[in-house]
């Protein structure tokens, strides 16, 4: 089947229905029931497509329930596979329509279409849990905040002063990490600079937070404090599992950040180079999508971007290619590692991060306003088409 014919199969109603069923707080502490309901929905949907579907479950103390990554595979013997991945958990108090039900919907629609092609082999689809954080760390922090009187029983700051101070703490720690410090060093620096301006209760919590982070460096923090589910998924693999050829990881998409670029334009953020399409069409406002890759993932990024230009898809792609080694990325550009592609980068497996994190921030990100009515479903449809086209290009034996 040709790439245009494959793209025509994308049904925007399917995308909408997936998000409609997944939307809702999928937080392991605040709303574990909906997290489990979403897990079952993804599993049942993959299974209905005839995929080789499993729930890879793991236990995390002190929780009673298990957590599960869900994978569906179209595999043949031991040949390398291409993965489409997304996470399905949310942060506290967020319905998570764009982060990350929209990406899960794209993955599921790709799974439906590719499962119907008799010649397609060696493609997999994985929905990760606990991408946002290690749930045991959050539970420990929440309990400590309640014990110190900083949180109430609904996990709200008990005073405005506490809320303001702790927001400052959170922002300062991330700024410190962006400047090359480890989480431990960042917290220590905060205590050195601001200890005299905080209450004894806040100081006690920060010292507790320091103890949680003390054993992790720039690299090992990923997979322990966050990206926990994908790390467990990878560590659970066996030598019998198909080797991974490449990964298309989709996270936080659906917000339309407008531009006035030509149809299917690509901007190379790293080299400040813009490409025009082969046949320039009308000027129109296009949604911006960032494609993040490290050096080993450059070919994969190029395939994705070329697919968009070759078939004139309505996206402005911002190529963010870093040539730094992974340890240096972790030390100086931690923002590039804030999704499950990092789990594969750590194993030197090509993986790209497809997101709408651009210079115009999504105002609904990680908030209670991240709801289905904020999603531009034309963006999800186009991203689904781009993903299908890229898979077709990569699987050359797929007729």
Secondary structure, DSSP 4 states (H G I P E B T S, - for coil): --HHHHHHT--HHHHHHHHHHH-S---TTT-HHHHHHHHHHHHHHHHHTT-EEEEEEE--TT-SS-EEEEEEEE--TT--EEEEEEE----TT---IIIIIHHHHHHHHHHHHHHT-TT--SEEEEEESS-S--HHHHHHHHHHHHHTTSB-TTS-BSSHHHHHHHHHHHHHHHHHHHTT--HHHHHHHHHHHHGGGS-HHHHHHHHHHHHHHTT--TTTTBTTTB-HHHHHHHHT--TTSPPEEEEEEE-S--------PBTT-EEETTTTEEE--SS---B---EEEEEEEEGGGHHHHHHHHHHHHHTT-SEEEEEEEE-S-HHHHHHH-GGGG-STHHHHHTTT--EEEEE--SSS--TTTTSTT--GGG--HHHHHHHHHHHHHHHHHH-TT--
